[in-house]
Amino acid sequence: MGACSAFLKRKNIVLSAKRYGVDALGAMAQGLFCSLLIGTILNTIGTQFHIGFLTAPIIQINEVPYTIGGMASFMSGAAMAIAIGYALQAPPLVLFSLATVGYAANALGSVTLSGGSGAGGPLAVLFIAVIAAELGKAVSKETKIDILVTPLVTILAGVALSAWWAPAIGTAASAVGDFVKWATVLQPFWMGILVSVVIGVALTLPISSAAICAAIGLTGLAGGAAVAGCCANMVGFAVLSFRENRWSGLISQGLGTSMLQMGNIVRNPRIWLPAILTSAITGPLATCLFRLEMNDPASAVASGMGTCGMVGPIGVYAGWVNDVATGAKAAITSLDWVGLALICFVLPAVLCWLFGLFFRRIGWIKEGDLTLEEIIGLMRDAERDGKMTVRLHTGEPSLYGAVREQMDALDRRGIPWDVTPGVSSFCGAAAALGAEYTLPGVSQTVIITRMAGRTPVPQGEEIASLARHGATMVIFLSAGMLEALSARLMEGGYRSDAPAALVYKATWPEEKVVRCTVGELAQAGRDHQISRTALVVVGDILAGPYDRSQLYHPGFSTGYREASQ
């Protein structure tokens, strides 16, 4: 067993649900997007805007003409398999060989055991490409004729498995998809809720909703419900977190993916409730009121894409065009457009914002709960590309910089790091105040702390307890709680007339210093509109007499000079 484990480790073969169910599945969806989906978009644009370059055939295969978009779609099997191999960190010879495997698995998985049309091409590619890639990795560089052995093993294993398994996978996937579509037509209200919520959740989880929809061929009314759920999560989170992430977050989530919120969801699952509740409303509206269907002629992958690259709405529109061309639909109506706009954009934005407002009010969602963390992924990509990344913090990262969790996150990914110390804002505040924190005879101790808020403080470190020491206090992250802070300081023993100061954005061009007393802190904050990005300094070092330091006293000897008196 030990030898086997060592071999798998040496070959980077990781037998885990994450590697195959998350990494490989997500990569497959990217392969689909870069081939089938892009091909569909190009064909739709070319047809609707009469662009000859996009509508003219560029090649003919077996007497079938292909446009640029058609050729991109034709290569979807190869694209999916190569993407899966990339996610599994396959060496080059394995990676390139997977093109053949992917094409075979996709083609054979698109046919049922009875010879009919199946929806299991993508699912077959997932299973077979994973096995072929791992077998190829196992033999890679184990012989002196690696250039022959590795491609042979990868291709032969993949194609053999495709011939053996793919039609059965296609049949099973089609059966599941047909059942969901049948149930949605039979019970559009309840299935509208179920499909919308489940696919919306899948989109935000670190798995691929697009791959799931493609694997089971989720089209028709069920596909419309899936689009509703995906849009509810993407547009919903984009609007819900706007106050935290502003325009960059709106774009990255609204046109990218709500998966960016996964780390925040783990920390506070309740932030997911607005999007889930929204999808539970928009799903049945899509199925019962607007009869929104996903009939994209390319594939069901658009059902699980939502507003990512606008693929979901484009897929719905492409389905309308196809239905009109085939006679299944008389014309595209104004109600169609209204329904598409409401389900994909308007209702997710409005409903999720309203739900979020309610949950913020009752304290289930707090300030900062939805702030995006994209930097670790960028660091990982940079490390993979052999680049050096600098994450620049203001101040000193070891003070309220969450630097430990960043180091741990990098350690988990095997990324080396070092920390360059900076100058903390509490030092900048002293400079702004013209103050010395350690005045002889006044204070020789500085307490750096914060009020308990969204993040609690350890027992024994509450403001009143620390204030009992009478030392100089520099209080971070508390400018929004000045009234409570003042009360806690006085409870701990500070006089109401004890000197205090608010230092807003110390060392910045917009630096502002407000001197007051402990009892006047709240009023000073209101008068000067300071409620964030400010330090509170408290202590007699800000006013009053002090003893002269011995350091430069003429009667004080040091290792560098003798006393003169």
Secondary structure, DSSP 8 states (H G I E B T S, - for coil): -HHHHHHHHHTT----HIIIIIIIHHHHHHHHIIIIIHHHHHHHHHHHTT-HHHHS--EEETTEEE-HHHHHHHTHHHHHHHHHHHHTT--HHHHHHHHHHHHHHHHHHTB-TTSSB-S-HHHHHHHHHHHHHHHHHHHTTSSTTHHHHHHHHHHHHHHHHHHHHHHHHHHHHHHHHHHHHHHHHHSHHHHHHHHHHHHHHHHHTTS-HHHHHHHHT--HHHHHHHHHHHHHHHHHHHHHTHHHHHHHHHHHHHTT-GGGGHHHHHH-GGGGHHHHHHHHHHHHIIIIIS---B--SS-GGGGGTTTGGGHHHHHHHHHHHHHHHHTSSS---HHHHHHHHIIIIIHHHHHHHHHHHHHHHTTSS-TTTT----HHHHHHHHHHTT-------SS-TTTTS-HHHHHHHHHHTT----------HHHHHHHHHT--SS-TTT-S-EEEEE--SSS---TT-SHHHHHTT--EEEEES-GGGHHHHHHHHHHHT--TTSEEEEEESTTSTT-EEEEEEGGGHHHHHHHTT--SSEEEEESGGGSS-----STT-TT---SS-----
